[in-house]
Amino acid sequence: MIQAVIFDLDGVIVSTDECHYQAWRALAEREGIPFSRQDNERLRGVSRMESLDIVLEKADRAYTDHEKQSLAAYKNDLYVALIESISANDLLPGAYNAVTKLRGMGIKTAIGSSSKNAPKILERLGITELFDAIADGNGIKRSKPDPDVFLLAADMLGVAPTQCLVVEDAEAGVEAALNAGMPCLGLGAARRHPGAAISADSLADFDLPAWVAAQNADEV
């Protein structure tokens, strides 16, 4: 029985990819480091510090831990300024309907995101109250593909991991779900991951509540 659905935030509920890209590009340009949209794709589902290490792979010098912390803070300040313009109009198609229908069915809902800015983004979207739990980068030490954020969400919900379904758009997120012992709906690029239990282009293209209802009916 699926008792809860844990949603990744960026790329599933809302897309802030462009905000991330613009912030990382500004940092890279300041440091004289090449950075392309292709490079940005490698940062999907990865923590801020791990993303920084990827960006710095093309640097012509080594950076101290203190410098890295400063660079990460600089990037985050840029990103936070960019997401100030986010509103409910930026919800991805199908996301709001999927969450509200699941809740109407008695299914618990949670956010499982590596981003430390998740609470702020949810506030800007006006949907914080739609989730029974918000597990984010502020509550974990290891980001995806480690399972920590999904296990934290399950614990906050009081639901066994095997009874949680994860919705992810990044391969690292699918890996994290599998490492947590949770089935996963892979969206977008993650739909190609062989470990995804089900796949779809987006929540607009897949009736998630109906699928959950069918799965639970089979278990009765």
JOQUI-V23249 format. One line per field, one symbol per residue. phi: phi as a letter, one per 20 degrees, with the letter a starting at -180 (. if undefined). psi: psi as a letter, one per 40 degrees, with the letter a starting at -180 (. if undefined). burial: + if it has 16 or more other C-alpha atoms within 10 Angstrom, else -. A space follows every 10 residues. Layout:
phi=???
psi=???
burial=???
This chain:
phi=.edbcddfef ndebddgfff ffffffffff emdfbdffff ffefmdffff ffffffgefe bedfgfffff ffffffffff ffefefbgfe ffgnffffff ffffenefcb dccfffeggf fffffmcgfe cfbcdbffdc dcegefegff ffffffemcf gfdddddcdd ffffgffffe mdfceedlff feffeffbca faffdbefgf ffffffffef
psi=hheihhhich eddihfdddd dddddddddd efhhhidddd deeheiiddd dddddedeie iiiidddddd dddddddddd ddedeiadee hihedddddd ddddeehiii hgieheeddd ddddefedee hdihhaeeei dhiheieddd dddddddfhi deehhihiei ddddddddde fhihhhibde eeheehdiii diedehgddd dddddddde.
burial=-+++++++++ ++++-+--++ ++++++++-- --+-+----+ --++++++-- ++-+++---- -------+-- ++--++-+++ -++--+---- ++++++-++- -++---++++ +++++++++- ++-++--+-+ +++++++--+ --++++++++ ++++--+-+- +-++++++++ ++++++++++ ++++++++++ +-+-++++++ -++--+-++- -+--------
